[in-house]
């Protein structure tokens, strides 16, 4: 499997491609990483150094990859945090060109906008760009519950309202939706859930809630789910594998006391997920 991953990169820590590439490689995926920024560290520290890469330069890199004949081999395109408006156009164009070369290729978009605790933390134009132009060309999207609500103009909280919001999101274009950080009021105390929906049905998986902020964990989640879904065609299997791997990564990180993900140390959890969580079909 080959994935073209158009995302940010940091030298210190693990977010964007610096979070997604290694787990994908560890499960046998050949990743073609294209960087949209090259920062010293993620912006959550409040200070960072390094450049935003101009959209024209990102486009040049993608064109160079195309000129090597790689597009017909690409099984999926993956994108995450978009630092500026211009990158969206570059990604949309890349998706169209990859699909022209390989019509079976899927585009997975992680529509990063914010979360329920922090609100939106992207540039003001990005949410509308994602909703109006990027999400409609995606095959897979991986929003958290807050982002799902923003995309669909709803406020999902219960399982029923979250499923209804997913249906609205799927009507926008994507056939497969993974909702991360699902927090419904009637769930068991001390738990958190993820919900995956495609044409075959809807599945929810519940894991213990870990009291931590883990920058980059959403990038790992989107990457692993995309790869497992492309490989198996099963939302249930992709959900269970991803939940197992990401939970063990987060548990290891929490136990270490470090702020940054223990991405390398947790590599066996990607290569050989314990499958300790079973997804329940809810539709």
C-alpha positions in Angstrom: 0.0 0.0 0.0 1.2 3.5 -0.8 -0.2 6.7 0.9 0.5 10.3 -0.2 0.4 12.2 3.1 0.2 16.0 2.8 0.6 17.4 6.3 2.7 19.6 8.6 6.0 18.4 10.0 7.9 19.2 13.2 11.5 18.5 14.2 10.8 18.0 17.9 7.8 15.9 18.9 5.1 14.2 16.9 2.3 15.9 15.1 1.2 15.9 11.4 3.4 13.9 9.2 5.8 13.6 12.2 3.1 11.6 13.9 1.5 9.8 11.0 4.5 8.5 8.9 6.2 6.1 11.3 3.1 4.2 12.5 2.1 3.8 8.8 5.6 2.5 7.9 5.5 0.2 10.9 2.4 -1.5 9.5 4.0 -1.9 6.1 2.7 1.2 4.3 5.0 3.0 1.8 4.4 6.7 2.7 5.1 9.6 0.4 5.3 12.5 2.9 4.8 16.1 1.6 5.3 18.9 4.2 3.1 22.0 4.5 5.1 23.5 7.3 8.6 22.7 8.8 8.4 23.9 12.4 10.7 23.2 15.3 7.8 22.0 17.4 4.0 22.0 17.5 2.3 25.3 18.2 0.8 24.2 21.5 4.0 25.3 23.2 3.1 28.9 22.3 6.5 29.4 20.6 8.0 27.8 17.6 10.5 28.4 14.8 10.6 27.5 11.1 8.6 28.3 7.9 5.2 27.8 6.6 5.9 26.3 3.2 4.3 28.3 0.4 1.4 26.5 -1.3 3.2 27.0 -4.7 6.2 25.1 -3.2 4.1 22.3 -1.9 2.5 22.1 -5.3 5.9 21.9 -6.9 6.9 18.9 -4.7 3.6 17.2 -5.6 4.2 17.8 -9.3 7.7 16.3 -8.9 6.2 13.2 -7.4 3.7 13.0 -10.2 6.5 13.2 -12.7 8.1 10.1 -11.3 5.0 8.2 -12.2 4.0 7.6 -8.6 0.3 8.7 -8.7 -0.9 5.5 -10.4 0.5 3.6 -7.4 -1.1 5.7 -4.7 -3.9 3.9 -2.8 -4.8 6.9 -0.6 -4.2 10.6 -0.1 -4.2 11.8 3.5 -4.4 15.4 4.7 -4.7 17.0 8.2 -4.1 20.4 9.7 -4.2 23.2 7.0 -2.3 26.2 8.1 -3.6 28.5 5.3 -6.2 28.8 2.7 -3.9 28.1 -0.3 -3.0 24.6 0.9 -6.6 23.5 0.5 -6.5 24.3 -3.2 -3.2 22.3 -3.6 -4.7 19.3 -1.8 -7.9 19.3 -3.9 -5.9 19.5 -7.1 -3.6 16.7 -5.9 -6.6 14.5 -5.1 -8.0 15.0 -8.6 -4.7 14.2 -10.3 -4.1 11.1 -8.2 -7.7 9.8 -8.9 -7.2 10.5 -12.6 -4.1 8.2 -12.5 -5.7 5.7 -10.1 -9.6 5.9 -9.9 -9.5 3.4 -7.0 -7.5 5.8 -4.8 -9.3 7.2 -1.7 -8.9 10.6 -0.2 -9.0 10.8 3.6 -9.4 14.2 5.2 -8.9 14.9 8.9 -10.8 18.2 9.1 -8.8 19.8 11.9 -10.5 22.8 13.3 -10.5 22.5 17.1 -12.2 20.7 19.9 -15.0 21.2 22.5 -12.6 22.5 25.2 -10.5 24.9 23.1 -13.0 25.9 20.4 -11.7 26.6 16.9 -7.9 27.1 16.8 -7.4 27.4 13.0 -7.4 30.5 10.8 -10.9 31.9 10.4 -11.3 31.0 6.8 -10.3 27.3 7.3 -13.6 25.9 8.7 -15.6 27.2 5.8 -12.9 26.0 3.3 -13.1 22.5 4.8 -16.9 22.5 4.8 -17.5 24.0 1.4 -14.7 22.7 -0.7 -12.4 20.0 0.9 -14.8 17.7 2.7 -17.1 17.3 -0.4 -14.2 15.7 -2.4 -13.2 13.4 0.4 -14.0 9.7 0.6 -13.1 9.4 4.3 -13.3 12.1 7.0 -12.1 11.8 10.6 -13.6 14.7 12.6 -13.9 14.8 16.4 -17.4 15.3 17.7 -17.0 19.1 17.9 -15.7 19.3 14.3 -18.6 17.1 13.1 -21.0 19.5 14.6 -19.3 22.5 12.9 -19.3 20.8 9.5 -23.0 19.9 9.7 -24.4 22.9 11.7 -25.5 20.6 14.5 -24.7 19.9 18.1 -24.2 16.1 18.4 -24.1 14.7 21.9 -26.3 11.5 22.1 -25.6 8.5 20.0 -28.7 9.2 18.0 -27.8 12.8 17.3 -24.2 11.9 16.4 -25.5 9.4 13.9 -27.8 12.0 12.5 -24.9 14.4 12.1 -22.8 11.7 10.5 -25.6 11.2 7.9 -25.5 14.9 7.1 -21.7 14.7 6.7 -22.0 11.7 4.4 -24.5 13.6 2.3 -21.8 16.2 1.7 -19.7 13.6 -0.1 -17.6 11.3 2.1 -18.9 7.7 2.2 -17.0 6.9 5.4 -16.9 8.9 8.6 -14.8 8.2 11.7 -15.9 10.3 14.7 -13.2 10.6 17.4 -13.7 11.8 21.0 -17.4 10.9 21.2 -18.7 12.0 24.6 -22.3 11.2 25.1 -24.0 11.8 28.4 -25.2 8.2 28.9 -21.9 6.5 28.4 -20.2 4.7 31.3 -18.1 6.9 33.6 -14.5 7.1 32.8 -14.9 6.1 29.1 -14.7 7.7 25.7 -15.8 6.4 22.3 -15.2 6.4 18.6 -17.8 5.9 16.0 -17.2 4.6 12.4 -19.9 4.7 9.7 -19.9 3.6 6.1 -22.3 2.1 3.6 -22.2 -1.3 5.5 -23.3 0.1 8.9 -22.2 1.9 12.0 -20.0 0.7 14.8 -19.0 2.3 18.1 -16.0 1.3 20.3 -15.5 2.3 23.9 -12.2 2.7 25.7 -11.1 4.0 29.1 -10.7 7.8 29.2 -7.1 8.8 29.8 -6.7 12.2 31.5 -4.2 13.8 29.2 -3.8 16.2 26.3 -1.9 14.4 23.5 -1.0 16.6 20.6 -0.7 14.4 17.5 -2.9 11.5 18.7 -5.6 12.6 16.2 -3.0 12.5 13.4 -2.0 8.9 14.3 -5.7 7.9 14.5 -6.6 9.3 11.1 -3.5 7.7 9.5 -4.0 4.2 11.0 -7.8 4.2 10.4 -7.2 5.2 6.7 -4.6 2.4 6.2 -6.6 -0.3 7.9 -9.8 0.7 6.0 -8.1 0.8 2.6 -6.6 -2.7 3.4 -9.7 -4.4 4.7 -12.7 -2.4 3.4 -14.2 -2.9 6.9 -15.0 0.1 9.1 -15.4 -2.3 12.1 -12.0 -3.9 11.7 -10.3 -0.6 11.0 -12.0 0.9 14.1 -11.0 -1.9 16.4 -7.4 -2.0 15.2 -7.1 1.8 15.5 -8.6 2.0 18.9 -6.3 -0.7 20.2 -3.2 0.9 18.8 -3.9 4.4 19.8 -5.1 3.5 23.3 -1.8 1.7 24.0 0.2 4.6 22.6 -1.7 7.0 24.9 -1.4 4.8 27.9 2.4 4.5 27.4 2.7 8.2 27.0 0.7 8.9 30.1 2.7 6.4 32.1 5.9 8.0 30.9 5.0 11.5 32.2 6.2 13.0 28.9 4.3 15.7 27.1 5.2 14.3 23.6 3.8 11.0 22.3 6.0 8.0 22.9 5.5 7.2 19.2 8.6 5.1 18.7 8.3 3.2 22.0 4.7 2.2 21.2 5.6 0.7 17.8 4.5 -2.8 18.7 1.0 -1.5 19.3 0.7 -0.6 15.6 2.4 -3.7 14.2 0.5 -6.1 16.5 -2.6 -4.4 18.0 -3.9 -6.3 21.0 -7.5 -6.0 19.7 -8.6 -5.5 23.3 -11.7 -3.5 22.4 -14.6 -4.8 20.4 -16.8 -2.5 18.3 -20.5 -2.8 18.7 -22.8 -2.4 15.7 -25.3 0.4 16.3 -26.9 0.5 12.9 
